[in-house]
């Protein structure tokens, strides 16, 4: 890219800008798990995981992993001051009571209406939906961070989802390697592009109608 950090971390860094001081934030597996590495150190944020941690920190240094300390995806994590542990029932209780301010999830498809499909990969055995259904419905803000294209080169942002839905009309924001989209009552709006992509390229490569905000932001990091 010639733009500093790699694509996955560019997306995670942009997602981190949506997090404010004092929030409780749930992160999905994959790219969302990189978000804590990009938060300013002065922010007091409690990262929540369905397996029962509130207060995850950055990824541990190589050799510093604790075999008993992992996120919901099974990857090693650290904890910050004030962290606490609970069982999964309590962790899900926090989600269902609407205690999560932001959830950052991966996805297989998102529709122009904010419908989310992120749990079943066609032709593969899937262990289950995990916490995605509850998070999509109950978190105060739902951000999807995903690659713009599937392995066949098709846009994962679509007019209508063809995969089984996790939840309907739940997504507020989509971040891909091409740009940032907001789901509004009148449809999908492109609000930011990652350089060197152009507005015309991003709208052309997106699988549904996209409006463009007047004062679009161009991200260089």
Secondary structure, DSSP 8 states (H G I E B T S, - for coil): --SSS-HHHHHHHHHHTT--TT-EEEE-SGGGGGGGGGS-TT---EEEETTTEEEE-S---TT---TT-B-TTS-B--EEEEEEE--HHHHHHHHHTT--SEEEE--SEEETT--EE-S--TTS-----TTHHHHHHHSSEEEEE--SB-TTS-BSEESS--S--SBSS---EEE-SSEEEEEETTEEEEEEEETT--HHHHHHTSBS-EEEEEEEEEE--
